[in-house]
Amino acid sequence: MNNVPGWATEGLELKADPNQLKGYATNLATVAENLKDDANGPAMAVFGGGEDVSISTGGMAEGQIAQDLDARNAREMMAFLGDQYKELVAHSAATHILADMYETGANNHAISLNSILWAYQEPGATQPKGVPPYLFDKDGKLVTMNALYQESGQASNTSATDKKMGEQRMPNGDLVTTYQTADGGKRSVTKSGDKVTEIVWNSAGVKVYDLVSLPNGSSTTTFYDKDGKAQGSNVRTVTETKSGVCTADKTYEVTHETAKVETKDASGAVTSSTSDHMVTHKDTKAQTQTRDYYTTNGDDPTKTNQRHIPSQPDKANPEDWQRMAEEQSERARQAI
């Protein structure tokens, strides 16, 4: 008795053109790269920008709860984008494998459900005949996405799952904390005054990247290849200028913060440059402020990614909390 469902055997014959499959795989990879660029750029706006990440400017409990929920949703969204990128790259790689199978299979009929399962490395699938040799590494193992990441010198280090191994106070006062990463590598964080240096090595002991950051937001990140050789860097330089503006009835303090990010190649040459701007107008009398955000590219003054934050109260500070406590105490005494 034939139990094969009709939808699997009836209908038009499948036309599998290897060139079309490869084109589809290339398109998937392009979509993945575009998604990664967005995830590392515009999508980061879900976390807010500059000082406008507080939902409650007064620090009230209800506002903090809403802010925590918003931050959790933002993290989940970014995690989803990261997983989606990996899925697109995996589909692209599997489609390339299937296209190669069609090209090298006997009379182009070697493709089967088992071949598809094997391309996706599903449990129980066996290697089909006619698989091109270049899909395997020097040890005869299929080149998986993890192997490709390791080959490029990348590693999946998630600080949230790192295990603290210990910390040591150096003679010069530096505090060095060492962690074991989820993939068996190592991460060290050195606090030297206001400067923090983070270095990550993969499980083979090869440096993946190092990051040097300062309290004002300036930082330098250097990336390394599979041999531990520097391949390039991202340099973020934060500057701030202050000025005053007076009108007939108001006095504003204007603060312009610029975060310039330069991408450099192994020789130190700048390959791209963008600047994120935050301009704050503070009404000193009303104790309110507005902010404007925008981005410029290189020497081009054209503004992009513009965003305006309307007038809002200044953030609460320790002096505000002290004054509130004193006022509440005074009201309590008067009520006695």
C-alpha positions, 0 to 999 in steps of 0.5 A: 500500500502506497502511503506517500501523500499526493502533495509530494508526488503530484503537480508540476515537475520541479525544475532545478537549475544549478545557476538559479539555485546559486543566484538564490543563495547569493541573494540570501547572503546579500540579504543577510549582510544587509540585515547585519549592517542594519542590526549594527546601525539603525536598529540600535536605535531601539535602545534609545540614544544618548541620554534619552533612554530613561522613560521616567526622568524623575526616576519613579518606580513605575517609570523604571518598571516600564523602562526595564520592560522596554529594555528587555524587548529591545534585547529580544529584538536584537537577539532575533535579528542576530538569529535571523542573520545566522539563519539566512547565512545557513540557508545560503550555504545549504542552497549552494551545497544543493546547487553543487549536488545538482551539478555533479550528481548522475544525470542531475537526478542525485538530489533527494530528501536525504541530500537536503537533510544532509545539507542542513546536517540533520540527524540521521542523514547520510552523505549522498554520492557525488558530493564535491570535494571542496565542501570538506576541510583538510580532515574530510569534515563538512565545512559548517558555519561554525568552522567558517566563523573560526576560520575567519577568526571570529568567535561567539563570545557572550559575556552574559554566559562567561564564567568568572575565573578570578581577579588580580590586583597588579602592583601598579594598581590595575585590577585584572578580571579573567573570564572563561567564555562560553566557547572555551576561550578567555576574556580579560578586563583590565581597569586602569584608572578611568580606562578599561581594556578588554581582550578576548581569545578564542579556544585556540588561544588566538586573540579575537579582538581588544577594546580600550574604552574611556568614561566619555564614550571614546573607544578603540576596537581592534580585530584579528584574523585566525592567526592573531594578526590585526586586520583593522579597527574601529575608533570612536572619539567623543568630543563635547562643546558648550555654548550659550544662547539668549533670547528675549525671555529665555537663556539656553545652555547648548551642548553639542556632543559628537561621537566620530566613528572611523573604520580603519584597515590593517595599515591604519588607513581610514576606510569609512567615517561617520559622526553621531551628533547630540545637540541639547538645548537646556532652558536654565529658567524652566529647567527643561531641555530638548535634544536633536540627534543626527548623523553625518558621513565623512566631511559631508554636512548632510544630516541623516537619521534625524530625531527630535526629542521635545521639551522634557524636565531635567533628569533627577539628581541626588540633590533633587532627591535630598530636597524631596526628602526634606520637603516630605519631612517638613510636611510630616512635621507640620501635620503633627 
